[in-house]
Amino acid sequence: MTTLDRALLTTGLFIPLWLLLGVWFTAQAYPGYQHLQQAMSQLGATGAPTAAFSPWVNNFPLALLFALFAWGLARRWRRSNVALASALLVLLHGVASLGTGAFACDPGCTPTEPSFSQHMHNLSGLLMFLSLTLAALLWVWMALRTADSRLLASGSLLCAVVSIGTVALMARAAETGQLFGLYQRINYGVALLWIAGLAWYSLRQPVSGQAKLPVA
């Protein structure tokens, strides 16, 4: 594995930490912000005290990290079409992260008459959810097929199940107004921990093991 490959894959290890620190840092400048109740998107919402810099601390750097990790994933597992498809999904997730930052949600993020920016923000958020959930499901198949890591297969399946389950909880919380922030953080936090786990696995797996990977 080349130095470039290692550098690209290592970005996946930093993604959860970046989100954790970025959201915490941004929230310090938002008086009264409640992590358990409020969506992370409210930090960059129109009219929010942190709207001007939140995307530059969170969405845009994360988009770059996802793009770099996707590149590393594609280089590392280039002999597998399934792995390449997962890398494309990770790249799509990065593009969607860019979209959620470029298109701020309306004040409160739950307007009765959403603006164009709110619609684009919601679409980007949907793409973020679908892309990483599908990528995780692909790696369930990959890990089981190669028999190299049942732990990765289990983790990938757990990520997909938790992502789908917490989306349902988020939908209910949006109606009741209770604990939306908590469920969102569990939803995205588990997905990003999976990214870090995939990065760790890709870095540790011997290059010679790549020959075991199926082409399809």
Solvent accessible surface area in square Angstrom, and as a share of the most:
residue,aa,sasa,rsa
1,M,66,0.29
2,T,73,0.43
3,T,118,0.68
4,L,77,0.38
5,D,9,0.05
6,R,118,0.43
7,A,55,0.43
8,L,8,0.04
9,L,0,0.00
10,T,40,0.23
11,T,18,0.11
12,G,0,0.00
13,L,70,0.35
14,F,107,0.44
15,I,0,0.00
16,P,25,0.16
17,L,88,0.44
18,W,108,0.38
19,L,22,0.11
20,L,121,0.60
21,L,99,0.49
22,G,5,0.05
23,V,13,0.07
24,W,144,0.51
25,F,115,0.48
26,T,0,0.00
27,A,9,0.07
28,Q,110,0.49
29,A,49,0.38
30,Y,39,0.15
31,P,111,0.70
32,G,71,0.68
33,Y,23,0.09
34,Q,105,0.47
35,H,64,0.29
36,L,97,0.48
37,Q,61,0.27
38,Q,33,0.15
39,A,9,0.07
40,M,29,0.13
41,S,33,0.21
42,Q,32,0.14
43,L,1,0.01
44,G,13,0.13
45,A,3,0.02
46,T,74,0.43
47,G,75,0.72
48,A,16,0.12
49,P,82,0.51
50,T,0,0.00
51,A,28,0.22
52,A,88,0.69
53,F,67,0.28
54,S,4,0.03
55,P,15,0.10
56,W,173,0.61
57,V,35,0.20
58,N,11,0.06
59,N,31,0.16
60,F,42,0.18
61,P,27,0.17
62,L,6,0.03
63,A,10,0.07
64,L,108,0.54
65,L,24,0.12
66,F,0,0.00
67,A,34,0.26
68,L,52,0.26
69,F,0,0.00
70,A,5,0.04
71,W,123,0.43
72,G,0,0.00
73,L,0,0.00
74,A,29,0.22
75,R,69,0.25
76,R,6,0.02
77,W,3,0.01
78,R,147,0.54
79,R,129,0.47
80,S,0,0.00
81,N,86,0.44
82,V,25,0.14
83,A,0,0.00
84,L,63,0.32
85,A,42,0.32
86,S,0,0.00
87,A,5,0.04
88,L,119,0.59
89,L,31,0.15
90,V,0,0.00
91,L,72,0.36
92,L,67,0.34
93,H,1,0.00
94,G,3,0.03
95,V,87,0.50
96,A,3,0.03
97,S,2,0.01
98,L,86,0.43
99,G,13,0.12
100,T,12,0.07
101,G,9,0.09
102,A,66,0.51
103,F,64,0.27
104,A,30,0.23
105,C,0,0.00
106,D,18,0.09
107,P,90,0.57
108,G,40,0.38
109,C,21,0.13
110,T,107,0.62
111,P,40,0.25
112,T,138,0.80
113,E,154,0.69
114,P,53,0.33
115,S,48,0.31
116,F,145,0.61
117,S,34,0.22
118,Q,4,0.02
119,H,103,0.46
120,M,55,0.25
121,H,19,0.08
122,N,77,0.39
123,L,88,0.44
124,S,10,0.06
125,G,30,0.29
126,L,92,0.46
127,L,60,0.30
128,M,31,0.14
129,F,48,0.20
130,L,75,0.37
131,S,1,0.01
132,L,4,0.02
133,T,9,0.05
134,L,88,0.44
135,A,0,0.00
136,A,0,0.00
137,L,74,0.37
138,L,54,0.27
139,W,4,0.01
140,V,23,0.13
141,W,101,0.35
142,M,1,0.00
143,A,1,0.01
144,L,92,0.46
145,R,139,0.51
146,T,16,0.09
147,A,72,0.56
148,D,44,0.23
149,S,18,0.12
150,R,170,0.62
151,L,141,0.70
152,L,16,0.08
153,A,5,0.04
154,S,68,0.44
155,G,30,0.29
156,S,0,0.00
157,L,89,0.44
158,L,110,0.55
159,C,2,0.01
160,A,2,0.01
161,V,89,0.51
162,V,34,0.20
163,S,4,0.03
164,I,97,0.49
165,G,36,0.35
166,T,9,0.05
167,V,53,0.31
168,A,64,0.50
169,L,59,0.30
170,M,34,0.15
171,A,60,0.47
172,R,144,0.52
173,A,3,0.02
174,A,56,0.43
175,E,150,0.67
176,T,84,0.49
177,G,49,0.47
178,Q,109,0.49
179,L,58,0.29
180,F,43,0.18
181,G,0,0.00
182,L,58,0.29
183,Y,40,0.15
184,Q,29,0.13
185,R,50,0.18
186,I,70,0.36
187,N,17,0.09
188,Y,27,0.10
189,G,24,0.23
190,V,38,0.22
191,A,6,0.04
192,L,1,0.00
193,L,116,0.58
194,W,15,0.05
195,I,0,0.00
196,A,17,0.13
197,G,29,0.28
198,L,0,0.00
199,A,0,0.00
200,W,128,0.45
201,Y,21,0.08
202,S,0,0.00
203,L,27,0.13
204,R,159,0.58
205,Q,25,0.11
206,P,83,0.52
207,V,76,0.44
208,S,93,0.60
209,G,7,0.06
210,Q,15,0.07
211,A,68,0.53
212,K,135,0.57
213,L,14,0.07
214,P,20,0.13
215,V,99,0.57
216,A,76,0.59
